[in-house]
């Protein structure tokens, strides 16, 4: 599938989640970033951030944002699935908690908990267990929310692809590839290369700042961003947030990997430029927590997921 120039990043003001206006904004951004108008034979996976809604919906991509994206793609004739592998619970349970599961089903949108796994070898040679539903899609529409992050300082488009790694493989990566000499960030930025074509729509209408990815506070960023390159989208958003990219471990990993899109001066902005939508007052963690999970935390996560699986059955 042909998408727009990966150096193109669409930035546009959007002050609230009023659905008709949000749908119009997302539809416009999709056109700019190269989403075809005719998707009649296309299977699209919407990949929001559904980490958990146990502490409120702010940790997840806003429900109205997911609905608006689904509506835009359905209007283009696509078959649409929403999927994720949350840290706690299931995608379906999280969508129900944020109040949109019934709306998605009424529109004929399926939900995937990423239970089927396919082993894939990353460019570095490391094997990764990736959601089969993601790999089988014709297009992956990446729907992250702008959030501060206690381990990576921010979580944006590139980080949201981590959700395609299924279940306990995520905490396992933290434990095995974290640490001061680990390769966690370098492996994570390889994930987009083994996924189907990706388009990104970023929910920056209300962001999370101070800390994250779960317990931060709301920040009225009032922005939607989009692009065909998750790296380019992240680079643009770092400029919007006023964050020196050298303070972003994932951006540093993208630069080490030689990925295109890490230079803001080489990006093209057909709508608004980062300086025109610059955030004032967005607070980021001054120091980062270790990426590596302890063995105890890994076993707690394993036990929690096992109990949830037993409860479902």
PyMOL commands that set and color helices and strands:
alter all, ss='L'
color gray80, all
select helices_A, chain A and resi 19-32+57-59+63-75+91-97+101-106+132-135+157-164+169-177+184-188+191-194+230-241+245-247+249-256+264-266+274-277+295-312
alter helices_A, ss='H'
color red, helices_A
select strands_A, chain A and resi 9-13+43-48+79-83+110-112+117-121+127-131+139-143+145-149+153-155+198-209+217-219+223-227
alter strands_A, ss='S'
color yellow, strands_A
deselect
rebuild
show_as cartoon
